[in-house]
Amino acid sequence: MRFEWGLVTKPGKKRARAASGARRGGRHDEPGEGGADEAVAFIAEQTGALRKLAERHKLDVLHYLLGMTQLEADEHLRLRTKRKLS
């Protein structure tokens, strides 16, 4: 298996890359480049995927710790949204 920015790919499978010199501008290009709020959103999203992987392989401690990380990230996002509404 290979790891690319938190993504697991099977051997022999390569992810498509943008043409050299071209900038896609997607939020997954450089995690955390958009500030703390975007970094937390990225962490929450990736943690959810990792948590499912840990659960599938019965990695109980990792599943628990990733769950705590996801709760913390979700709480940060919830509080951010609440601040923006007031």
Protein Blocks (a to p, Z undefined) as FASTA:
>chain_A
ZZeehiacdehiacddddehiagkpaklmghknojklmmmmmmmmmmmmmmmmmmnopak
lmmmmmmmmmmmmmmmmmmmmmmmZZ
